[in-house]
Amino acid sequence: MSGQFSFSFSGEDIEGGEQNDAKPGDSPPTPSPSSAFPVAGKPLLPATRQDIGLMLSKLPSKVAFGLLDVDLDGHAQIVQLPRRELWDVRVQIMAEEDEGETEPGLGNHDVKTGVYEGGFKSWESSVDLVKVLASAQPFDSQTKTKRLSNVVELGCGTALPSLALFQWAMENSTVDSLTFILADYNPSVLQLVTLPNFILAWAIHHRGKLPLLEEAFSADGELDLTPEILAAFQESLANRKISLQFFSGAWSPEFVSMVADFSRRPLVGGSSEQATIILGAETIYSPFALSSFLQTILSLLQHEKARGQEAEVLVGAKKLYFGVGGSLDDFVVQARERGATVEQLREEVEGVRRGVVRCSLP
């Protein structure tokens, strides 16, 4: 398997790019038994918690953004999700690096194994997850017996599913004590797109309520990130008891321990009737990634089960990743062999075939 490849989406890739498929005859490296993205002779990035205060201090003075319209399957309802423009990320990278070389992932390859795992771009399966989450109405107290308290998105990148949940939580005054755990292999992805996207979503929601935000938006689709706005962002989240936690590095036992530690911390004012949802879009694109992702989610589900909390995993992926070897069907088979209950929630048959499944422990 080549160390760099493209997922070969048909139609709009949400973030388009030149295709460069892996060569079928290439030999894969020997995988590590407990970590994703194995590359022979190359150490993996260790699991690391990123400090949000430091991340905020490294943001540029402004960011350019666009809005992605997600049509909720013909229900006459559209969810708009803000995303930092990819060209704006390129501009920041080139301005900060002396040699002007772009960050891995801003070139022609969707993935460079062990270097960059696709986080700067938004993938179709993440939109599928948004649609499934919208149908589930996770914050409807009349239909839910347990309150959603933790959202864990693995391989989050632009974090569209988590952004949708974040927006819905802000719209629901009864939601509090909610933790988002956002994990991506690359810390630069968390810094350059994940955190800015959350700030954009917050700013758009509060634009009509805070005068300083009205002045911060430009007609050219940019948002000023002044110290006052960043302080208001932090204060607003603290008042709603909404926490953002960022983790980088490879999936591993150490990674699971770090994430599980944050998900089991008691929530201020929270009841014992809490639930965790784990999200993953396009995280099983190779046999190695599939195996590591499955081990990671099963370990997290076991942690939640041991503390008596309800938890489930929603996985969005292609039916088959051509030239790479991963598939949604393989994931379902292997998850069931490991004792998990798997249910298909959604299937896309037009264009590149995709699906969304729910995974839980009995």
N, C-alpha and C positions, 0 to 999 in steps of 0.2 A: 504494500500500500504506500503510495507516495505520501510524503509529509505535508503536502499542500494540495488542496482540491477545492472544487466548487460544488454546491449542492444541486445545481442545474434545475432551478425552478423554471416552470413554464410561465409565460406572461410576466406580470410585474413581480419582481422579487422584493417588493416594498423598498429595498435599497438595492438597485441593480448593480451588476458587476459582470466583468468578462468571465466566461466559464473556462475552467481548466481542470478537467476531470482527472482522477487518479488513474494510473495505468493498471489494468487488471492483473498483469503478470508480476507486479512488484511484490517482494516478500515483506510481510509485516514484521516489525521488531517484536522481541519477546516482551510480553506485558508484565507489569508489576501486578501482583495478585490483589492489591487493595487500593490502587490509585489509578486515576484516569490519565489519558494522554501520554502513553509510554513512548519514549524515544530513546533508542539505544545510546547509552553514554551521556545522556543529557539529564541533569537533575531536574526534578519537578519543583514548581513554586510551592513553598510550604503554606499550610493553612494559616492565615493571618487575619486578625480583626483590624479593620481600618477605622481610625478615629475620625468621627464625623466633624469634629471641630477643626482638625487639621485639613480635612478635605475641603471644608467651606473656605478656609483661609487661602487655598490654592486655586479657587475659581477665578475665571477672568472677570473683567469689569462688566461684560455683557455677553449674552448668548443669543444666537439666531435660532429660530425654531419654525417648525411647520406643524400643522394639525392633520392627524390621520383619522379619517372618518371610517368607523366600523359600523356597518349596517347589520343590525341584529336580526338577520334572517327574515326580512320582510315584515317585521312587526311595526313598521312606520316609526321606528326609533333608531337614532344614530348616536353612538358614543364617539366623542372626539377626544383623541389622546395626543397630547403634545410630545414632540420629539425634537431634540436638538438636531440642527441640520448637520449632515456629515461634512459638508464643505467647511462649516464653521469649526469643527473639530480639527480638520486638516490645517486650517489657518492658525489655530492655537498651537498645535504641535510644531509647525514650522517656525513660528515666532519664538518658541521656547528652546528649540534645539539649535545649537551653533551651526551644525552642518546642514540643517534644513531637511533632514531625512524624516519621512513620514513614519508614524507608529505602525507596527505590524497590524495588518487588517484594513489599512486604508489604501491598499494597492488592489491588485486584481484577484486575490485569492480569498475565498470565504473562510478558510481555515488553514493555519500552519501548525501542524500537530506539535504540542508541547511548547509552542511560542504564543499563538493567538488562537482563540477558540470561537471566533465569530461574533463577539459581543457588540461590535459597533453597528451591526446591521440588524434590522428587524425581520423576522422570519414569519412565513404564513401561518405556521402552527401556533404562534403566539396569539395571532388574531383569533384562531379557532378556540383557544382557551378563553379569551375574552367573551366570546359568544356563549360558551358553556357556563361561565361564571355568571353572566347576565341572566341566563335562564334559571340558575339555581337560587338567585336572590339571597345571597349569603347574609345580608343584614336585616332580613325580614323577621322580626321577633315573633310574628304570628305563625310562621311556618317552621321556625328553627327552635328546637328544644335546648340547644347549647349555643352559647355565644362565641362567635369567631374571635379568638384572642391572638392567634399567631398566624402569620402568612410567611412561608418560607419559599423563595423562588431560587431554584438551582440553575446555574448557567443563565443568569437573569438578563445580561446585556442591556438592551433598551427598556426592559422590564414592563412591557405593555400589559400583561395580566395583572401585575401588582399595581401598576398605575391606575387601571380601571377600578380595582378594589379601593385604592387610596381615594380616588375621586368620589366613589359611592359612599365611603365612610365619612368624608367631609360633608356630603349632602345630607347625612343622617345624624340628627342631633343626639340620638340615643347611643351612638357608638362612642365608646371610650376604651382606654386600656387596650390598645391594639398595637402589636409589635410586627413590623415588617423586617424580615431577615433576608437580605439581598446578597446573593453569592455569585461571583463570577471568577473564573480562573485568573483573569487579568485585572490587577488593581487599576490600571489605566482606564479600563472600560468603566469601572465604577466611578472613577473621578471625572471622566470626560462626558459620559452620557447618562449613566444611571442616576446619580445625584442631581445633575441639572434637570433631568426630566421630572423628577419629583418636585423640585422648586418651581418649575414651569406649571405643573398641574396645580400646585397650591396657589401660585400667583394668579392664574386664570380664574380659579374658583373665587378668590377673594378680591378680584379686581374692582368690583363695584362697591366694596365695603371699606377698602383702605385707600385714602386719597393718594398716598405715596406710590401705590401701584399704578394708578391711572397715569401718573407722570412717568413711570418707569417703562411703560410699553411704547414702542415706536411704531410708526405706520409701516416700517419696513420689516416687521416681524421680528423684532429684537426686544429683549428684556434686560434692563440695567440691573446688575447685581451689586447694588450699593451695600455698604455695611448696615444701613438702616433696614433694608429689605431682608437681608440675611438674618438679622436679629429678630425681625418680625416673624420670619419663617420659623425660627427655632421656638420663639415664644408661643406661637399659635399651636405648634405640635405639642408643646409641653402642656398647654392649657387643655387640649383634647386628650392628653395622655396617649398620644401616638408616637411610637418610637421607631426610628430607622436605624438598623444595624447592618453594617457592610462587612463582608468576608471575601477574601481572595484566596487563591491557591487551589491545589489539586484536591479532589475528593479523596479522603483517607480517614482512618479511624480518628486521627487528631481533629480533622475537620468536623466529623460527626460530634465529637465530644464538645467542641466549642459551640456549635450551633445548638445542640441539645441543652447546654448550660443556659443559654439565653432564653430558649423557649420554655424552660421550666421555672424561670424566676417568677415569684408571685407578683401579680399585677395589682397596682394600687386601686382599691375599690372594686376589684374584680371578684366574681363569684367562682365557686368551684366548678360550675357548669360551663366549661370552656372547651374550645375545639381548635385544632390546628389544621391548616390546609397547606400542602406542599405542592409546588408547581414546577413543571419542567417542560420547556418547548424546544424541540430539536436537540435534545440532550442524548439521544441514543443512535447517533448517525454512524457509528462504527461498532464492531463487536466489543472492542476494548471499552469504549465509552458506555455502551449498554451495560456491560457487566459491572463496571464501577458505579454507574448511576443506580442500578438495581440494588447493589449492596448498600449504597448510601441511604436510599429511601427506606429500605427494610430496616436498617439500623435505627433511623429516626422514628419510624413507626413503632418499633419495639420500645424505644425510650418513652414515647407518649403512652403506649399501652401500659407500661410498668408503673406510670404515675396516675393511671386511671383516667386518662384524658382521651377524648375522641380525636381521631386523626385520619386523614385520607390524602391520597396523592392523585393529582390530575396530570396526565402526561399527554402532550400533543406531539405528534410526529408523523413522518411519512410512512406509508405502507412499506416502502423499500427505498433505500439510499443507493442508487446505482453507482457502481464502481467503488463503493466504500464498504458495504457489507452489513450495515445495521438495518433493522426493520421493526416496525411496530408489532408485527405478528410474532417475531422472535422474542420481543420483550414480554408479550402476553404469556407465551409458553413458559419462558424461564421464570417469570413471576409466580405463575401457578405452581410450577414445580417446587418453588421455595415456600409454598404454603400460603401465598397471598390470594385474596379474592379480587378478581379483575372483571370489570364490567365496561362494555363499550358504550360511550355516551354520544358520540358523534362520528359521522363518516362523510368525507368529501370524495365524490366519485368523478367529478369533472376536473380536467387538467391533471396535475400531479395528485395522486390519491393520498389522502391523509386521514387521520383519525384522532380522536381523543378518548382515552380510557381512564376509569377510576380504579385506583388500587388501594386496598386496605387489608388489614389483618383481621381474621375471624375472631 
